[in-house]
Every structure is written in structure tokens, then in C-alpha cells.
Amino acid sequence: MKKHERIEINPDIMFGKPVIKGTRITVELILRKLAGGMTPEEIIKDHPHLKLEDILAAQEFAADYLEQEEIIFASGSKL
């Protein structure tokens, strides 16, 4: 997976979940807020130390992570 400058994975921070570097805000939290209908501006209002680039980085990280996922069909064959 490519390097994401704004994302940090450290076992001592949030149990090793990917976070926005220098925070304890997980990529998962940002994605859940977006999925729940919050706008990036609303998320930034809740977490003023975040920037729009952090939210976009969380989305890019998730997309790159899912790109690496293997798909296994019911028959057991892989895509």
C-alpha cells in the first residue's frame, strides 16, 4: 500500500487503528461521520484541529486499503 503522509498507524495510539497523524481521531470515525450524513465542514466544526485535507486523506486511505482486499466467491475461487 502506498504511504499516506497524514495517516499514522502506531500500536500505542488507539490500539493501532489508523488515525490522523498527531491526533487520536481514527479514519473509521471520520468515515462513519461521513456515512452518517455529516459534511466535512460539520466534522471540522466538531474537531477544529482537523483540516479538509485530513478528511480527504482518510477517504483515500480507506479506498487504498479496500483496493488490496481479496474477493472470495462462495465457490472458494478468488477474484
N, C-alpha and C positions, 0 to 999 in steps of 0.2 A: 504494500500500500504506500502511496506517496506521503511525503512529510507534510503535516499541517502545522504551520507556524503558530496559529492561535489556539491550538488544541494541545492539551497535556494529558498524559497518562502516567500516573505515579501511584504505586501501591499504597503510599502513605496519605494520599488525598482521595477522599470519597471511595475508599476500598478499591482503587484502581480504575474506577469508571472514567471515561474521557470527560474532561472539564475544559472550560475556557481558561486558558493559561492565566495564572495569577489569581484565580477565583476558586470557589467551591461550587460553582454553577455547572451542572452536568449538561452535556449535549442532550441527554434524554429529557431533562427538564425543559430545555428550550423547545425541543421537538414536540413535547406534549402540550406546551402552551400554544404553539402554532397550530397543532392539530385540534386543540380546543377552541380555536377561533380567534385567539389573540393576534393582534398585528405586531410586527416588530417594534413599532413605536410604543405600544402598550407594555411590551416586555421590557423595553428600555426604561420606561417610566417606573416599573416595579423594581428594576435593577439598574439604577442610574450609572453605575460604573461600566456597564456593557455599552458596546458600540454596535452599529448596524453590521459592521464587518464581522463581529463575533457571532452574530446570529446567522449570517450567511456562511461563515466557516463551519458552524455546527451542521447546517444543512449539507454542505459539501462533504464533510467528514462522513455523515450518515450515508450519503449516496455512494461514496467511495468504498465504505465498509460493505454495503449491500452488493456492490459490483463483484466483490470477492466471494460472495456466497455461492455454494454449490446447490443446485436444484436436483433433488432425488425424486423420481417419479414412483408411483405406487408399485410399479413392476420391479423397482430396485435399480433401474438404469439411471445414469446421471446425464445431465444436460451439459 
